Amino acid sequence: MIAALLAAALLACSGRARQDGTGQESGGAAGGASQTAPAAMEPQTIVTIGDATIPYKSFERYLADNSAEDDEGGGNEEQDATIKSRLLDQFVEEQLLARAADRLKVTVSEAEIDLYLQALGVTEGEAAVAGQEGKEAFRDKVRQSILIQKVKDQAVLSKVEVTPGEIEDYFRKHAEQYRMPRSVVLRQILLDDKGQAEQVAADLAKEPAKFEAVARDRSISPDRGQARAYNEDDLPVDLREPLFALQPGQVSPALEQSQHWIIFQLVRKSDERAADLASVRRTIQLELFQAKSDQALEQFIADLKKESEIRVNRPILRFDYVGEYRR
């Protein structure tokens, strides 16, 4: 469990799988590979980056950490090869990012590793047994993940900026995208007996002011009648029109949902309306930041590829590699 938790966290922190799998061979880095026949690699080498060799076992560990869910999917051989090829390309990218750490003077302290594990809720004892190769190998994996993220932060993300003008311009061009749907604020009483629910609904229709008190005493829902807001899309389709037809303070009949009976009281409702910039500014800022960060990171990695010849040792792979690097 701990190993799976860490693997998921490391994958989220360290990078993303490439979205293409064209199978076209290129010279590793664009324009960076020699046209002469390369020398044969040593059997235990999975990839070379310049003069550095990366052992096959490193990729095996990476594959085990990051493709467990895909392996469980039982896909066909072609899909399996595509997934593993993308993971190998991602593995190479992360190796490039880790190598850039020296140039950027990026390091990871033992204290940072401890804090990372604490954030995951992994104790020292759990860390000692979570990795098959031992505690230090486990911590090295964490160190590599943090290192890669710090390289991204320093070399790329810290330089990405979204200006107020960009936010305003994007909002003007995509205002319809941010229209606010109609919404309701409701209280509810949840019961599991139809006859009881119908009687409660009939009583409350006569005395709706008692709704909150009845909800606290009778509802089996954990919210006990606390008012909650819902956008139209949050509501089951068959409940939308009955609920929007209510007026503030009005109580609905007992409505069946998932073998239970629900009585609603409308607190207030709002029609669909145009969003104002202030309400969506933060959302737009995050969307633009993500888009610009992805583009900047892609360019940074492309520049790293140009600096070194990258070769994948295809003959030793146990799948049909369809990634971007030549032998």
C-alpha positions in Angstrom: 0.0 0.0 0.0 2.7 2.4 0.9 4.7 1.6 -2.2 1.7 2.2 -4.4 1.0 5.5 -2.6 4.5 6.6 -3.1 4.6 5.5 -6.8 1.5 7.5 -7.5 2.9 10.6 -5.8 6.2 10.3 -7.5 4.6 10.1 -10.9 2.5 13.1 -10.2 5.5 15.1 -9.0 8.1 14.0 -11.5 6.5 14.4 -14.9 4.0 13.2 -17.4 3.9 10.6 -20.1 4.3 11.9 -23.6 1.0 12.2 -25.5 2.3 11.0 -28.9 3.5 7.6 -30.0 4.2 8.1 -33.7 6.9 5.5 -34.0 8.9 7.8 -36.1 12.7 7.7 -35.6 14.6 10.9 -35.0 18.1 11.7 -34.1 17.3 11.8 -30.4 17.7 15.5 -30.0 16.5 17.4 -33.1 19.5 17.8 -35.4 21.8 16.5 -32.6 22.4 12.9 -33.7 25.2 11.8 -35.9 24.3 10.2 -39.2 27.1 7.6 -38.9 26.3 4.2 -37.6 26.5 4.2 -33.7 28.7 1.8 -31.8 27.0 -1.1 -30.2 25.9 -0.5 -26.6 26.7 -2.7 -23.7 23.9 -5.2 -23.0 23.0 -3.8 -19.6 22.6 -0.3 -21.0 19.1 1.0 -21.8 20.0 4.4 -23.0 23.0 6.7 -23.4 22.8 10.5 -23.0 26.0 11.9 -24.3 28.8 10.0 -22.6 26.6 8.8 -19.7 25.1 5.3 -19.7 21.8 4.4 -17.9 21.5 0.8 -16.8 18.5 -1.2 -17.9 17.6 -2.1 -14.3 16.9 1.6 -13.7 14.2 1.6 -16.3 12.8 -1.7 -15.0 12.3 -0.1 -11.6 10.7 3.0 -13.3 8.4 0.8 -15.3 7.4 -1.1 -12.3 6.6 2.1 -10.4 4.7 3.8 -13.1 2.9 1.2 -15.2 1.2 -1.0 -12.6 -2.3 0.3 -13.4 -1.7 -0.1 -17.2 -0.5 -3.6 -16.8 -3.6 -4.5 -14.9 -5.7 -3.3 -17.8 -4.9 -6.4 -19.9 -4.4 -4.4 -23.1 -3.2 -5.9 -26.3 0.4 -6.2 -27.3 0.4 -3.1 -29.4 -1.2 -1.0 -26.7 1.3 -2.4 -24.2 4.2 -1.4 -26.5 2.8 2.1 -26.9 2.5 2.6 -23.2 5.9 1.3 -22.4 7.4 3.4 -25.2 5.9 6.5 -23.8 7.2 5.6 -20.3 10.7 5.1 -21.7 10.6 8.5 -23.4 9.3 10.0 -20.2 12.1 8.2 -18.3 14.7 9.8 -20.7 13.2 13.2 -20.2 13.4 12.8 -16.4 17.0 11.7 -16.7 17.7 14.9 -18.7 16.0 17.0 -16.0 18.0 15.3 -13.3 21.3 15.9 -15.2 20.4 19.6 -15.5 20.3 19.9 -11.7 24.1 20.1 -11.5 24.2 23.1 -13.9 21.4 24.8 -12.0 23.1 24.0 -8.6 19.9 22.2 -7.4 20.2 19.8 -4.5 17.9 17.9 -2.2 18.6 17.6 1.5 17.7 14.7 3.8 15.3 17.1 5.6 13.4 17.7 2.4 13.0 14.0 1.9 11.7 13.6 5.4 9.2 16.4 4.9 8.0 14.8 1.6 7.5 11.5 3.3 5.7 13.1 6.2 3.3 14.8 3.8 2.5 11.4 2.3 2.0 10.0 5.8 4.8 7.6 5.4 6.7 6.8 8.6 10.3 5.8 8.8 9.4 2.2 9.6 7.0 2.1 6.6 9.7 3.6 4.3 12.1 0.8 5.4 9.8 -1.9 4.1 8.0 -0.1 1.3 10.8 -0.5 -1.3 12.0 -4.0 -2.3 15.5 -2.7 -2.6 15.7 -1.3 0.9 15.2 2.0 2.7 18.1 3.9 1.0 16.9 2.9 -2.5 13.5 4.1 -1.5 14.8 7.4 -0.3 16.9 7.8 -3.5 13.7 7.4 -5.5 12.1 10.2 -3.4 15.2 12.3 -3.8 15.2 11.9 -7.6 11.5 12.9 -7.7 12.0 16.0 -5.6 15.1 17.0 -7.6 13.3 16.8 -10.9 10.4 19.0 -9.5 12.9 21.5 -8.2 14.6 21.7 -11.6 11.2 22.3 -13.2 10.3 25.0 -10.6 13.6 26.8 -10.9 14.3 26.6 -14.6 10.7 26.8 -15.9 7.8 27.5 -13.5 9.4 30.3 -11.7 9.7 32.2 -15.0 6.1 31.7 -16.1 3.9 34.7 -15.5 0.2 35.4 -16.3 -0.5 39.2 -16.5 -3.8 40.8 -15.6 -4.1 41.9 -19.3 -3.9 38.3 -20.4 -6.6 37.2 -18.0 -8.9 40.0 -19.1 -8.3 39.3 -22.8 -9.0 35.6 -22.3 -12.2 36.4 -20.4 -13.5 38.7 -23.2 -12.9 36.0 -25.8 -14.3 33.1 -23.8 -17.1 34.8 -21.7 -19.7 32.2 -22.7 -17.5 29.4 -21.4 -17.8 30.9 -17.9 -21.6 31.5 -17.8 -23.0 30.6 -14.4 -25.6 27.8 -14.6 -28.9 28.2 -12.7 -28.6 27.0 -9.2 -30.6 26.2 -6.1 -30.0 26.2 -2.3 -31.9 23.2 -0.7 -32.5 21.6 2.5 -33.4 17.9 2.5 -35.0 15.2 4.6 -33.9 11.6 3.7 -36.1 8.7 4.7 -36.2 5.0 3.8 -40.0 4.4 4.2 -42.4 5.7 1.5 -45.4 6.0 3.7 -43.5 7.9 6.4 -42.0 10.2 3.8 -45.3 11.0 2.3 -46.8 11.9 5.7 -43.8 14.1 6.6 -44.1 15.9 3.3 -47.8 16.5 3.7 -47.3 17.9 7.2 -44.4 20.2 6.2 -46.4 21.5 3.2 -48.8 22.9 5.8 -46.0 24.1 8.2 -42.8 24.6 6.2 -41.2 26.6 9.0 -40.8 23.3 10.9 -38.6 21.8 8.1 -35.2 22.3 9.9 -36.5 20.9 13.2 -38.0 17.9 11.5 -34.8 17.3 9.5 -32.7 17.3 12.6 -35.0 14.8 14.3 -36.1 12.5 11.4 -33.7 12.6 8.5 -31.2 9.8 8.1 -29.0 12.0 6.0 -25.7 13.1 7.7 -26.4 16.7 6.8 -29.6 16.7 9.0 -31.3 19.3 6.8 -28.4 21.8 6.5 -28.8 24.1 3.5 -26.5 23.2 0.5 -26.1 24.9 -2.9 -26.3 22.9 -6.1 -25.7 23.9 -9.7 -28.2 22.4 -12.1 -25.7 19.9 -13.5 -25.1 18.6 -9.9 -28.7 17.5 -9.7 -30.2 14.2 -11.0 -31.9 14.9 -14.3 -35.4 13.8 -13.1 -35.2 16.2 -10.1 -34.2 19.4 -11.9 -37.5 20.7 -13.0 -39.5 19.7 -9.9 -36.9 21.5 -7.7 -36.6 24.6 -9.9 -40.4 24.8 -10.0 -40.4 25.4 -6.2 -40.6 28.8 -4.7 -38.4 29.9 -1.7 -39.7 28.2 1.5 -41.8 25.7 -0.4 -41.6 22.0 0.3 -41.5 19.3 -2.3 -43.5 16.1 -2.3 -41.6 13.0 -1.3 -39.4 12.1 -4.3 -37.9 8.7 -4.8 -34.1 8.4 -5.4 -32.0 5.3 -5.1 -34.5 3.3 -3.1 -34.9 6.2 -0.6 -37.4 9.0 -0.3 -36.3 12.7 -0.2 -38.3 15.8 0.8 -36.7 19.1 -0.3 -37.2 22.6 0.8 -36.1 25.4 -1.5 -34.1 28.1 0.3 -33.4 30.2 -2.8 -32.7 29.8 -6.5 -30.7 31.7 -9.2 -31.2 31.9 -13.0 -28.4 31.3 -15.4 -26.3 34.4 -15.8 -23.1 35.7 -17.2 -20.1 35.4 -15.0 -18.3 38.5 -13.8 -14.5 38.6 -14.2 -13.9 38.8 -10.5 -15.6 35.5 -9.9 -13.6 33.6 -12.5 -10.3 35.5 -12.4 -8.5 32.9 -10.3 -9.8 30.0 -12.5 -8.6 31.7 -15.7 -5.2 32.6 -14.1 -4.7 28.9 -13.2 -5.7 27.7 -16.6 -3.4 30.1 -18.4 -0.6 29.4 -16.0 -0.9 25.6 -16.6 -1.0 26.1 -20.4 2.1 28.4 -20.4 3.9 26.1 -18.0 3.3 23.0 -20.2 4.6 24.9 -23.2 7.6 26.3 -21.4 8.5 22.9 -19.9 8.2 21.2 -23.3 10.6 23.8 -24.8 13.0 23.4 -21.9 13.1 19.7 -22.4 13.5 20.1 -26.2 16.5 22.4 -25.5 18.0 19.8 -23.2 17.7 17.1 -25.9 19.6 19.3 -28.3 22.6 19.4 -26.0 23.2 15.6 -26.0 23.0 12.8 -28.4 20.4 10.3 -27.0 20.4 6.7 -28.1 18.0 3.9 -27.0 19.3 0.3 -27.0 16.4 -1.2 -28.8 17.7 -4.7 -29.2 17.5 -5.4 -25.5 14.0 -4.1 -25.1 11.2 -6.6 -24.3 8.7 -4.7 -26.3 8.4 -3.1 -29.7 9.7 0.4 -29.1 7.8 3.1 -31.0 9.2 6.2 -29.3 11.3 9.0 -30.7 14.9 8.0 -30.2 17.1 6.0 -32.6 19.6 3.4 -31.6 
